Structure formats: C-alpha cells, structure tokens
Amino acid sequence: MAAEALKSTVTLYVKGRDSDGVGSGFIFDKRGDILTNAHVVAPAANGGKIEVKFSDGVRRQAKVVGAAKGYDIAVVKLDHATTMAPTALPLGNSDTVLVGEPVVAAGAPFSLDGTITSGIISATHRPVTTGESSSSPSFLDALQTDAPINPGNSGGPLLNDSGEVIGVNSALRAATEKDAGQPGSVGLGFAIPIDQAVWVAKTLIEHGKPVYAQMGFLCNTAFRGQGVQIMQKRPHREPPVTPGGPAAKAGLKPGDVILNFGGRPVTGPSELKGALWSHHPGEKVRLKFTHDDRIRTTTVVLGEHRGDF
C-alpha cells in the first residue's frame, strides 16, 4: 500500500522572490491535478516558480490553479502536457474516520522525498488555527494523528489501511521549552479532512477562487465567557449582525452567545470558524445560543463568501 501511495505522491519545490520551500502533494483526479496546501505554494504567488518531482525522479514545472488560504488547500497543474500517466490516489470518506484506526502519512519531511510514517487517528474535529502571524490564518476542523508529520510533509496524503486518502497533512505541533522542557516529537499532527479538501479543490478548479460558508455577524474576540459572543456594539460603522444575512434571518441579535454549532460545543471564534467552514453554503445548521440569559435554539441557512478574506 505504501509503495502504491508513493507513486502518486509528489514533492513540490517552490521558489519565490523573497522565500522558497519544499512541500508535498498528490495526484487526486484523472486529469493529473495535484492537491496540496495553500501555504506550500504561497511563495509562488507573485511570479514564483513551482517544480514538481515525481517518485521516479522526473521533474516538471507547474502553476497554481487556485488557492484557498482559509482552508489551506491549493490545486497545482503541470505547465505542459506530459506522456506520464500518474494514477490518482483513491479517496476515502473522512466522515467515517474513527479514533484509533491506523493511518499512514506520505511526503517529503525535511526534503526527504518518498518518506512514509505511520500511526493512528488520535482525535477528530480538532480545531486548529495555523498561520496566526499572517493576515490570513487557516482554520481547520482537523483530523489529529500521532503519525510523525514534519516540515515538508505539508500537502501530502494521510491514508487509511486500505490505501485511501482521508486527509491532507497540513500542520504539526512541536514540543517547546514550555512542554516539560524537553524538545522533540509530541505526536501531534493535523490533516484537513479529505471530504472538505476535495470540495474546496473542485471549487478552485471551477471558479479559480475559494468559496466559504458564512453567517454574517462579527465575533467579540474580547469575550471571555463560555461560547462565542456576537459583538454588542457597532464597530467602525459596521453592524454586528449583517441585515438580511443568515444570522439575522435565524433570529440572532447583537450580544447573543453561540454555545453549540451543528451539535458540537464551541468555545471560541477559531473553533466556530473551523466548524463553520467544514460546512457548505446553503446547508442548514442547528444552533444553540443564549439571548437575555435564556438558552434558545435556531436553524441557520449558511450564506457564502467568494474569495479569500
């Protein structure tokens, strides 16, 4: 299974004007489109170059079809037609992934292409925010794994024991001095669920830009209570709840606190955004919230936002 997975796993060498990097990706459709992370191809955004290295050592130039920073997903396409016929990896169902099941991660950690690591799924629906220092962080509703994931694994496939892709490796949690004072692997890697990744990729191929689900309200990031509070006052002349938007139609008001989204408790804005973006525009989602200190429920029909924020 590992040998078959590596045939369709590629290494991306990305060079930009100010930075460069190495990441991974994999063939995910019959046209040979390559799925990877947005942060992997980010250096090529302004006139940079992408070189794709296949498992047999062949290298080809490529370009970005589209990238979604919020989802941390990008699609890459080879510049010219090729006689190569790489096989797309079979796709699994990330909604059926269970904690404890074995997984394999493929990619190029520390530029060591053709690397396989193994482990288990250690958690699902893990809220993860990446790129906090940038103006466009990613909010992941992630699969958590203890399979070793290191720099260079980003964009590579996370596979189940049937060889099906269930996630796109995206982030890691490394030990620091605050973690008991001993650096090293802490067994925490995170992957974007494949169901979400493929939907985003198909949207990028069709439209060239991402589409996000949205609710139409502003979060109070200074709120320290349980849940996510809608802003109480109008900041910078922008209404806390967008008139006629999904939240307004669902009956949400300034100052309301969202406690549960789609059957899942939410404790902060990042967690809510990760859960929100795991849904598609037009979906109906059940909410539990407090209004005037009373717990209420409602259903919101999600709106859409085209393009990155």
MARMARKOL-910925 format. One record per residue (C-alpha): residue number from 1; x, y, z. Coordinates in Angstrom, 1 decimal, decimal comma. Example, Ala and Ser with C-alpha at 12.3 -4.5 7.8 and 13.67 -1.06 7.14 Angstrom:
2
i: 1 | X: 12,3 | Y: -4,5 | Z: 7,8
i: 2 | X: 13,7 | Y: -1,1 | Z: 7,1
This chain:
309
i: 1 | X: 0,0 | Y: 0,0 | Z: 0,0
i: 2 | X: 2,8 | Y: 2,4 | Z: 0,9
i: 3 | X: 4,5 | Y: 1,7 | Z: -2,5
i: 4 | X: 1,4 | Y: 2,4 | Z: -4,4
i: 5 | X: 0,8 | Y: 5,6 | Z: -2,4
i: 6 | X: 4,3 | Y: 6,9 | Z: -3,1
i: 7 | X: 3,8 | Y: 6,5 | Z: -6,9
i: 8 | X: 1,1 | Y: 9,3 | Z: -6,8
i: 9 | X: 2,8 | Y: 11,4 | Z: -4,1
i: 10 | X: 4,9 | Y: 14,3 | Z: -5,4
i: 11 | X: 7,4 | Y: 16,7 | Z: -3,9
i: 12 | X: 6,9 | Y: 20,5 | Z: -4,6
i: 13 | X: 9,9 | Y: 22,8 | Z: -4,8
i: 14 | X: 8,6 | Y: 26,3 | Z: -4,6
i: 15 | X: 10,7 | Y: 29,4 | Z: -5,2
i: 16 | X: 9,5 | Y: 33,0 | Z: -4,8
i: 17 | X: 11,1 | Y: 36,4 | Z: -4,9
i: 18 | X: 11,6 | Y: 36,5 | Z: -1,1
i: 19 | X: 11,3 | Y: 32,9 | Z: 0,1
i: 20 | X: 11,2 | Y: 29,3 | Z: -1,0
i: 21 | X: 10,2 | Y: 26,0 | Z: 0,4
i: 22 | X: 9,6 | Y: 22,3 | Z: 0,0
i: 23 | X: 6,3 | Y: 20,6 | Z: 0,4
i: 24 | X: 4,3 | Y: 17,6 | Z: -0,7
i: 25 | X: 1,2 | Y: 16,9 | Z: -2,8
i: 26 | X: -0,6 | Y: 14,1 | Z: -4,5
i: 27 | X: -2,5 | Y: 13,3 | Z: -7,7
i: 28 | X: -6,2 | Y: 13,3 | Z: -6,9
i: 29 | X: -8,1 | Y: 13,2 | Z: -10,3
i: 30 | X: -7,8 | Y: 11,7 | Z: -13,7
i: 31 | X: -6,6 | Y: 15,0 | Z: -15,2
i: 32 | X: -3,5 | Y: 14,8 | Z: -13,1
i: 33 | X: -4,4 | Y: 17,8 | Z: -10,9
i: 34 | X: -2,2 | Y: 17,9 | Z: -7,8
i: 35 | X: -3,7 | Y: 18,7 | Z: -4,3
i: 36 | X: -1,5 | Y: 20,4 | Z: -1,8
i: 37 | X: -1,6 | Y: 23,1 | Z: 0,9
i: 38 | X: -2,0 | Y: 26,8 | Z: 0,2
i: 39 | X: 0,9 | Y: 27,6 | Z: 2,5
i: 40 | X: 3,1 | Y: 25,3 | Z: 0,4
i: 41 | X: 2,6 | Y: 27,2 | Z: -2,8
i: 42 | X: 2,4 | Y: 30,7 | Z: -1,2
i: 43 | X: 5,9 | Y: 31,7 | Z: -2,1
i: 44 | X: 5,0 | Y: 31,4 | Z: -5,8
i: 45 | X: 2,1 | Y: 33,9 | Z: -5,5
i: 46 | X: 4,0 | Y: 36,8 | Z: -7,1
i: 47 | X: 5,9 | Y: 35,5 | Z: -10,0
i: 48 | X: 7,5 | Y: 32,5 | Z: -8,3
i: 49 | X: 8,1 | Y: 29,0 | Z: -9,7
i: 50 | X: 6,9 | Y: 25,5 | Z: -8,8
i: 51 | X: 8,8 | Y: 22,4 | Z: -9,7
i: 52 | X: 7,1 | Y: 19,0 | Z: -9,2
i: 53 | X: 9,2 | Y: 16,0 | Z: -8,6
i: 54 | X: 7,6 | Y: 12,6 | Z: -9,2
i: 55 | X: 8,5 | Y: 9,3 | Z: -7,4
i: 56 | X: 10,6 | Y: 8,2 | Z: -10,4
i: 57 | X: 12,7 | Y: 11,4 | Z: -10,2
i: 58 | X: 11,2 | Y: 13,1 | Z: -13,2
i: 59 | X: 10,7 | Y: 16,9 | Z: -12,7
i: 60 | X: 8,1 | Y: 19,1 | Z: -14,3
i: 61 | X: 7,2 | Y: 22,8 | Z: -14,0
i: 62 | X: 3,8 | Y: 23,6 | Z: -12,7
i: 63 | X: 1,5 | Y: 26,5 | Z: -11,9
i: 64 | X: -1,2 | Y: 27,2 | Z: -9,3
i: 65 | X: -4,8 | Y: 26,7 | Z: -10,4
i: 66 | X: -6,2 | Y: 28,3 | Z: -7,3
i: 67 | X: -5,5 | Y: 28,5 | Z: -3,5
i: 68 | X: -7,8 | Y: 28,9 | Z: -0,5
i: 69 | X: -5,8 | Y: 30,4 | Z: 2,4
i: 70 | X: -8,6 | Y: 29,9 | Z: 4,9
i: 71 | X: -8,9 | Y: 26,2 | Z: 4,1
i: 72 | X: -5,1 | Y: 25,8 | Z: 3,5
i: 73 | X: -5,9 | Y: 24,0 | Z: 0,2
i: 74 | X: -4,4 | Y: 24,6 | Z: -3,2
i: 75 | X: -4,5 | Y: 22,9 | Z: -6,6
i: 76 | X: -1,5 | Y: 22,7 | Z: -8,9
i: 77 | X: -1,3 | Y: 21,8 | Z: -12,5
i: 78 | X: 1,6 | Y: 20,9 | Z: -14,7
i: 79 | X: 2,6 | Y: 23,6 | Z: -17,2
i: 80 | X: 2,6 | Y: 21,4 | Z: -20,2
i: 81 | X: 1,1 | Y: 18,1 | Z: -21,3
i: 82 | X: 3,2 | Y: 15,0 | Z: -20,4
i: 83 | X: 3,3 | Y: 11,4 | Z: -21,5
i: 84 | X: 3,4 | Y: 10,5 | Z: -17,9
i: 85 | X: 0,2 | Y: 8,9 | Z: -16,6
i: 86 | X: 0,3 | Y: 9,1 | Z: -12,8
i: 87 | X: -2,6 | Y: 7,4 | Z: -11,1
i: 88 | X: -4,9 | Y: 9,3 | Z: -8,8
i: 89 | X: -4,9 | Y: 8,1 | Z: -5,3
i: 90 | X: -8,2 | Y: 6,6 | Z: -4,2
i: 91 | X: -10,2 | Y: 8,8 | Z: -1,9
i: 92 | X: -11,8 | Y: 7,7 | Z: 1,3
i: 93 | X: -14,6 | Y: 9,1 | Z: 3,5
i: 94 | X: -13,3 | Y: 11,3 | Z: 6,3
i: 95 | X: -16,7 | Y: 11,4 | Z: 7,9
i: 96 | X: -16,4 | Y: 7,8 | Z: 8,9
i: 97 | X: -12,9 | Y: 8,0 | Z: 10,3
i: 98 | X: -12,7 | Y: 6,6 | Z: 13,9
i: 99 | X: -10,3 | Y: 7,5 | Z: 16,7
i: 100 | X: -7,8 | Y: 4,7 | Z: 17,0
i: 101 | X: -7,7 | Y: 3,5 | Z: 13,4
i: 102 | X: -4,3 | Y: 3,1 | Z: 11,7
i: 103 | X: -3,0 | Y: 5,7 | Z: 9,2
i: 104 | X: 0,0 | Y: 6,3 | Z: 7,0
i: 105 | X: 1,4 | Y: 9,7 | Z: 6,1
i: 106 | X: 3,4 | Y: 10,1 | Z: 2,8
i: 107 | X: 5,5 | Y: 13,0 | Z: 1,8
i: 108 | X: 8,9 | Y: 14,7 | Z: 2,0
i: 109 | X: 9,7 | Y: 15,6 | Z: 5,6
i: 110 | X: 12,8 | Y: 17,8 | Z: 5,7
i: 111 | X: 13,0 | Y: 17,4 | Z: 1,9
i: 112 | X: 13,4 | Y: 13,6 | Z: 2,2
i: 113 | X: 11,0 | Y: 12,7 | Z: -0,5
i: 114 | X: 9,5 | Y: 9,2 | Z: -0,6
i: 115 | X: 9,1 | Y: 9,0 | Z: 3,1
i: 116 | X: 6,3 | Y: 7,0 | Z: 4,8
i: 117 | X: 5,4 | Y: 7,3 | Z: 8,5
i: 118 | X: 2,6 | Y: 5,5 | Z: 10,4
i: 119 | X: 0,4 | Y: 6,0 | Z: 13,4
i: 120 | X: -3,2 | Y: 6,2 | Z: 14,4
i: 121 | X: -6,0 | Y: 8,8 | Z: 14,3
i: 122 | X: -5,8 | Y: 10,3 | Z: 17,8
i: 123 | X: -8,8 | Y: 12,7 | Z: 17,6
i: 124 | X: -11,3 | Y: 14,1 | Z: 15,1
i: 125 | X: -12,9 | Y: 17,5 | Z: 14,6
i: 126 | X: -9,8 | Y: 19,1 | Z: 16,3
i: 127 | X: -10,0 | Y: 22,9 | Z: 16,0
i: 128 | X: -6,6 | Y: 24,1 | Z: 14,7
i: 129 | X: -5,6 | Y: 27,6 | Z: 13,7
i: 130 | X: -2,4 | Y: 28,0 | Z: 11,6
i: 131 | X: -0,5 | Y: 31,0 | Z: 10,4
i: 132 | X: -1,5 | Y: 33,2 | Z: 13,4
i: 133 | X: 1,2 | Y: 35,7 | Z: 12,5
i: 134 | X: -0,2 | Y: 36,2 | Z: 9,0
i: 135 | X: -3,1 | Y: 38,4 | Z: 7,9
i: 136 | X: -4,9 | Y: 35,3 | Z: 6,6
i: 137 | X: -4,8 | Y: 32,4 | Z: 9,1
i: 138 | X: -6,3 | Y: 29,0 | Z: 8,3
i: 139 | X: -9,0 | Y: 27,5 | Z: 10,5
i: 140 | X: -9,0 | Y: 23,7 | Z: 10,4
i: 141 | X: -11,6 | Y: 21,2 | Z: 11,5
i: 142 | X: -8,8 | Y: 18,7 | Z: 11,6
i: 143 | X: -8,0 | Y: 15,0 | Z: 11,9
i: 144 | X: -5,3 | Y: 14,6 | Z: 14,6
i: 145 | X: -2,7 | Y: 11,9 | Z: 14,2
i: 146 | X: 0,4 | Y: 10,6 | Z: 16,0
i: 147 | X: 1,9 | Y: 9,6 | Z: 12,7
i: 148 | X: 5,1 | Y: 11,7 | Z: 12,6
i: 149 | X: 4,5 | Y: 14,8 | Z: 10,4
i: 150 | X: 7,4 | Y: 17,2 | Z: 9,9
i: 151 | X: 8,1 | Y: 20,3 | Z: 7,8
i: 152 | X: 7,9 | Y: 19,1 | Z: 4,1
i: 153 | X: 5,0 | Y: 16,7 | Z: 4,8
i: 154 | X: 2,6 | Y: 19,5 | Z: 4,3
i: 155 | X: 0,2 | Y: 18,8 | Z: 1,4
i: 156 | X: 0,9 | Y: 15,1 | Z: 1,4
i: 157 | X: -1,8 | Y: 12,4 | Z: 1,8
i: 158 | X: -2,9 | Y: 10,8 | Z: 5,1
i: 159 | X: -4,1 | Y: 7,3 | Z: 4,2
i: 160 | X: -6,1 | Y: 4,7 | Z: 5,9
i: 161 | X: -5,1 | Y: 1,0 | Z: 6,0
i: 162 | X: -6,9 | Y: 0,5 | Z: 2,7
i: 163 | X: -4,7 | Y: 3,0 | Z: 0,9
i: 164 | X: -7,5 | Y: 5,6 | Z: 0,6
i: 165 | X: -6,7 | Y: 9,3 | Z: 1,3
i: 166 | X: -8,7 | Y: 10,5 | Z: 4,3
i: 167 | X: -6,8 | Y: 13,8 | Z: 4,9
i: 168 | X: -4,3 | Y: 16,3 | Z: 3,6
i: 169 | X: -1,4 | Y: 16,8 | Z: 6,0
i: 170 | X: -1,3 | Y: 20,4 | Z: 7,0
i: 171 | X: 0,1 | Y: 21,3 | Z: 10,4
i: 172 | X: 2,2 | Y: 19,9 | Z: 13,3
i: 173 | X: 2,6 | Y: 20,6 | Z: 17,0
i: 174 | X: 6,2 | Y: 20,5 | Z: 18,1
i: 175 | X: 7,4 | Y: 20,5 | Z: 21,7
i: 176 | X: 8,8 | Y: 23,7 | Z: 23,1
i: 177 | X: 10,5 | Y: 24,6 | Z: 26,4
i: 178 | X: 7,1 | Y: 25,1 | Z: 27,9
i: 179 | X: 6,2 | Y: 21,5 | Z: 27,2
i: 180 | X: 8,1 | Y: 19,9 | Z: 30,2
i: 181 | X: 11,3 | Y: 21,5 | Z: 28,9
i: 182 | X: 12,1 | Y: 18,6 | Z: 26,5
i: 183 | X: 12,1 | Y: 19,3 | Z: 22,8
i: 184 | X: 11,1 | Y: 16,6 | Z: 20,4
i: 185 | X: 8,1 | Y: 14,9 | Z: 18,7
i: 186 | X: 4,9 | Y: 15,2 | Z: 20,8
i: 187 | X: 2,9 | Y: 13,0 | Z: 18,4
i: 188 | X: 0,5 | Y: 15,8 | Z: 17,2
i: 189 | X: 0,0 | Y: 16,2 | Z: 13,5
i: 190 | X: -3,1 | Y: 17,6 | Z: 11,8
i: 191 | X: -4,7 | Y: 16,9 | Z: 8,5
i: 192 | X: -7,6 | Y: 18,5 | Z: 6,6
i: 193 | X: -10,4 | Y: 16,0 | Z: 6,2
i: 194 | X: -10,5 | Y: 14,8 | Z: 2,6
i: 195 | X: -14,2 | Y: 15,4 | Z: 2,1
i: 196 | X: -13,6 | Y: 19,1 | Z: 2,7
i: 197 | X: -10,4 | Y: 19,2 | Z: 0,8
i: 198 | X: -11,9 | Y: 17,7 | Z: -2,4
i: 199 | X: -14,9 | Y: 20,1 | Z: -2,3
i: 200 | X: -12,6 | Y: 23,0 | Z: -2,0
i: 201 | X: -10,3 | Y: 21,7 | Z: -4,8
i: 202 | X: -13,2 | Y: 21,3 | Z: -7,2
i: 203 | X: -14,4 | Y: 24,8 | Z: -6,4
i: 204 | X: -10,9 | Y: 26,2 | Z: -7,1
i: 205 | X: -10,8 | Y: 24,3 | Z: -10,4
i: 206 | X: -14,2 | Y: 25,5 | Z: -11,5
i: 207 | X: -14,0 | Y: 29,1 | Z: -10,3
i: 208 | X: -10,3 | Y: 29,8 | Z: -9,6
i: 209 | X: -11,2 | Y: 31,2 | Z: -6,2
i: 210 | X: -12,4 | Y: 29,7 | Z: -2,9
i: 211 | X: -16,0 | Y: 29,8 | Z: -1,6
i: 212 | X: -16,6 | Y: 29,9 | Z: 2,1
i: 213 | X: -19,7 | Y: 29,4 | Z: 4,2
i: 214 | X: -20,6 | Y: 32,5 | Z: 6,2
i: 215 | X: -23,2 | Y: 33,6 | Z: 8,8
i: 216 | X: -23,0 | Y: 37,4 | Z: 8,7
i: 217 | X: -22,0 | Y: 38,6 | Z: 12,1
i: 218 | X: -19,0 | Y: 39,9 | Z: 14,0
i: 219 | X: -17,4 | Y: 38,0 | Z: 16,8
i: 220 | X: -16,5 | Y: 39,7 | Z: 20,1
i: 221 | X: -12,9 | Y: 38,5 | Z: 20,4
i: 222 | X: -12,6 | Y: 40,1 | Z: 23,8
i: 223 | X: -15,4 | Y: 37,9 | Z: 25,2
i: 224 | X: -14,0 | Y: 35,6 | Z: 28,0
i: 225 | X: -17,1 | Y: 33,6 | Z: 28,8
i: 226 | X: -18,3 | Y: 30,2 | Z: 27,5
i: 227 | X: -19,1 | Y: 30,2 | Z: 23,8
i: 228 | X: -18,8 | Y: 32,8 | Z: 21,1
i: 229 | X: -20,4 | Y: 36,2 | Z: 21,6
i: 230 | X: -21,7 | Y: 38,4 | Z: 18,8
i: 231 | X: -20,5 | Y: 42,0 | Z: 19,0
i: 232 | X: -22,8 | Y: 44,1 | Z: 21,1
i: 233 | X: -22,0 | Y: 47,5 | Z: 19,6
i: 234 | X: -21,3 | Y: 48,7 | Z: 16,0
i: 235 | X: -17,5 | Y: 48,8 | Z: 15,4
i: 236 | X: -16,3 | Y: 51,2 | Z: 12,8
i: 237 | X: -19,9 | Y: 51,7 | Z: 11,5
i: 238 | X: -20,2 | Y: 48,0 | Z: 10,6
i: 239 | X: -23,3 | Y: 46,3 | Z: 12,0
i: 240 | X: -22,6 | Y: 43,5 | Z: 14,5
i: 241 | X: -25,2 | Y: 41,4 | Z: 12,6
i: 242 | X: -25,5 | Y: 41,9 | Z: 8,8
i: 243 | X: -29,0 | Y: 43,0 | Z: 8,0
i: 244 | X: -30,8 | Y: 40,3 | Z: 5,9
i: 245 | X: -27,8 | Y: 37,9 | Z: 6,4
i: 246 | X: -28,0 | Y: 34,3 | Z: 7,5
i: 247 | X: -27,6 | Y: 35,1 | Z: 11,3
i: 248 | X: -30,2 | Y: 37,9 | Z: 11,1
i: 249 | X: -32,7 | Y: 35,6 | Z: 9,4
i: 250 | X: -32,1 | Y: 32,9 | Z: 12,1
i: 251 | X: -33,0 | Y: 35,5 | Z: 14,8
i: 252 | X: -29,6 | Y: 36,1 | Z: 16,2
i: 253 | X: -29,0 | Y: 39,5 | Z: 17,8
i: 254 | X: -26,0 | Y: 41,6 | Z: 19,0
i: 255 | X: -24,8 | Y: 40,3 | Z: 22,3
i: 256 | X: -26,1 | Y: 36,7 | Z: 21,8
i: 257 | X: -23,7 | Y: 33,9 | Z: 22,7
i: 258 | X: -23,4 | Y: 30,8 | Z: 20,5
i: 259 | X: -22,8 | Y: 27,7 | Z: 22,6
i: 260 | X: -23,3 | Y: 24,9 | Z: 20,1
i: 261 | X: -22,9 | Y: 24,7 | Z: 16,3
i: 262 | X: -24,2 | Y: 21,7 | Z: 14,4
i: 263 | X: -24,3 | Y: 19,6 | Z: 17,5
i: 264 | X: -20,8 | Y: 20,5 | Z: 18,6
i: 265 | X: -19,9 | Y: 22,8 | Z: 21,5
i: 266 | X: -17,9 | Y: 25,9 | Z: 20,5
i: 267 | X: -15,7 | Y: 27,7 | Z: 23,0
i: 268 | X: -14,1 | Y: 30,4 | Z: 20,9
i: 269 | X: -14,1 | Y: 32,2 | Z: 17,5
i: 270 | X: -11,4 | Y: 30,0 | Z: 15,9
i: 271 | X: -13,3 | Y: 26,8 | Z: 16,9
i: 272 | X: -16,5 | Y: 28,2 | Z: 15,5
i: 273 | X: -14,9 | Y: 29,3 | Z: 12,2
i: 274 | X: -13,3 | Y: 25,9 | Z: 11,7
i: 275 | X: -16,7 | Y: 24,2 | Z: 12,3
i: 276 | X: -18,4 | Y: 26,7 | Z: 10,1
i: 277 | X: -16,0 | Y: 26,2 | Z: 7,2
i: 278 | X: -16,5 | Y: 22,4 | Z: 7,4
i: 279 | X: -20,0 | Y: 23,1 | Z: 6,0
i: 280 | X: -21,0 | Y: 24,3 | Z: 2,6
i: 281 | X: -23,0 | Y: 27,4 | Z: 1,6
i: 282 | X: -26,7 | Y: 26,7 | Z: 1,6
i: 283 | X: -26,6 | Y: 24,0 | Z: 4,3
i: 284 | X: -28,9 | Y: 24,2 | Z: 7,3
i: 285 | X: -27,2 | Y: 24,1 | Z: 10,7
i: 286 | X: -28,8 | Y: 23,9 | Z: 14,1
i: 287 | X: -27,5 | Y: 26,4 | Z: 16,7
i: 288 | X: -27,8 | Y: 26,7 | Z: 20,4
i: 289 | X: -27,3 | Y: 30,1 | Z: 21,8
i: 290 | X: -28,2 | Y: 32,4 | Z: 24,8
i: 291 | X: -30,3 | Y: 35,5 | Z: 24,4
i: 292 | X: -31,0 | Y: 37,6 | Z: 27,5
i: 293 | X: -29,5 | Y: 34,8 | Z: 29,6
i: 294 | X: -32,0 | Y: 32,3 | Z: 28,2
i: 295 | X: -30,9 | Y: 29,2 | Z: 26,1
i: 296 | X: -32,5 | Y: 29,1 | Z: 22,7
i: 297 | X: -32,1 | Y: 27,1 | Z: 19,5
i: 298 | X: -32,5 | Y: 28,1 | Z: 15,9
i: 299 | X: -31,6 | Y: 26,9 | Z: 12,4
i: 300 | X: -29,3 | Y: 29,0 | Z: 10,2
i: 301 | X: -29,1 | Y: 28,6 | Z: 6,4
i: 302 | X: -25,5 | Y: 29,3 | Z: 5,6
i: 303 | X: -24,6 | Y: 32,1 | Z: 3,1
i: 304 | X: -21,5 | Y: 32,3 | Z: 1,0
i: 305 | X: -18,4 | Y: 34,4 | Z: 0,6
i: 306 | X: -16,4 | Y: 34,2 | Z: -2,6
i: 307 | X: -12,6 | Y: 34,7 | Z: -2,4
i: 308 | X: -10,2 | Y: 34,8 | Z: 0,5
i: 309 | X: -10,8 | Y: 37,2 | Z: 3,3
